Amino acid sequence: MPPPSLARGAAVNLAARLVTVALGLAILFLVARRGPAVQGAFALFVAFESLLLTLFSGLGLLLARQVSHHGVRPGPLLMALLGAALALGTAAAVPLLGAAALIDAEPYRHLGLLAMAAPFLLLVPTASGLWLGQGRMGALNAPLVAAPLAVLALLLWFTDGELAGVLAVLVAWVVGKSLVGVVTALVAARQTGWADAERDTLRAQWRFVAVIGLTNAVSLLNYRATLFLLERTVGLAEAGVYSVAVQVAELLWLLSSAVTVSAYHRIGAPDALQAAHTTLRAVRINVLATLAAAPLLYLAASALLPRALGDAYDGALLPLALLLPGIAGYAAASSLSAYYTNHRGRPQWSAAIAAVSLALTLAIAAWSVPRFGAAGAALATSLAYTASIALALTWFMRDTGLPWTSLLGIDAARQSPPT
């Protein structure tokens, strides 16, 4: 079955992500209403989970690249990668248990929950590489919707409509996502015919997997470093307020993610010129859409956040306003990263851009956070995002050999990018 058109695929992705956002906002409402400190602990715990997932995200992206770029039969590789996900998740549980034993503070004392769930949490991003490489948007998005739905159902069931504290929230989170992980892996294996595992590709491409994991870990730290810095500097409660601003601002990336995921199959095509122009088209759509949506998002947040979450979250509005310009500009990063990872097979290029952004964020935040708190964290993030995406676009245009007019959709000189 051929992949859907870019517009149709983006529409499917956007629809699924809107459902996911609605579920995520429901979870946010239940957690944040218990106070900024509970919200801060939850945000930090989820950041640890995200780091775990990103470190091993290369498993799924290897499968996607082998399917879309090399046209391999996915079943044998899928089984090998699912086995690797279980093994790596089990290994990752050891340092998490150690941290839980050594740190007697929220949410670090509860990292044992994450340790027990770690092998199962890795199954969704690994199995989803099958559908990402095939361009099957419906199958790709099903577990992304199912996970927050399961978490929300467990939250309500565990607490009978009222949260009992941080522990109840975290148990619902890890149990719901683990159940979806197991089901997703079983569905993917069944669709590919329960083939015998083929580990040769994984052995040959382990550097690719490792570099992607490190790249995505640097990117995640780029997104979350200010949250940890804020918690260490001014406390868990202000970090909780800031995490709400971050979560709302990153809703803009729903648009860019929907476009990039639908274009991922085409960006990975062997034809270098096609891949480069598809990437630029996605960049244009992503940046224009997020810039248009940013002021609307701020107006909606100004009207709804204090009413929905309480007066304690009035302080999220200024950081949100400062975050939105950088978040909108950084929407181009997902498509550029897909080009270097899926087409060029050089994820380290994306890592370099993320590392530059992280370094800039920390350098600015070291000065701004002690002085301005959450607003300083937002300002540092926005400035770093803007500078790093300008560097990334310059790098991409030089690497592909395309003229800058191509960024505007004007093909003044159609030069073939390097292979």
Secondary structure, DSSP 8 states (H G I E B T S, - for coil): -----HHHHHHHHHHHHHHHHHHHHHHHHHHHTT-HHHHHHHHHHHHHHHHHHHHTTHHHHHHHHHHHTS---HHHHHHHHHHHHHHHHHHHHHHHHHHHHH--STTGGGHHHHHHHHHHHTHHHHHHHHHHHHT-HHHHHHHHHHHHHHHHHHHHHHHTTS---HHHHHHHHHHHHHHHHHHHHHHHHHHTT------HHHHHTHHHHHHHHHHHHHHHHHHHHHHHHHHHHH-HHHHHHHHHHHHHHGGGHHHHHHHHHHHHHHHTSS-HHHHHHHHHHHHHHHHHHHHHHHHHHHHHHHHHHHHHH-GGGGGGHHHHHHHHHHHHHGGGHHHHHHIIIIIS--HHHHHHHHHHHHHHHHHHHHHHHHHHTHHHHHHHHHHHHHHHHHHHHHHHHHHHT--GGGGGT--SS------
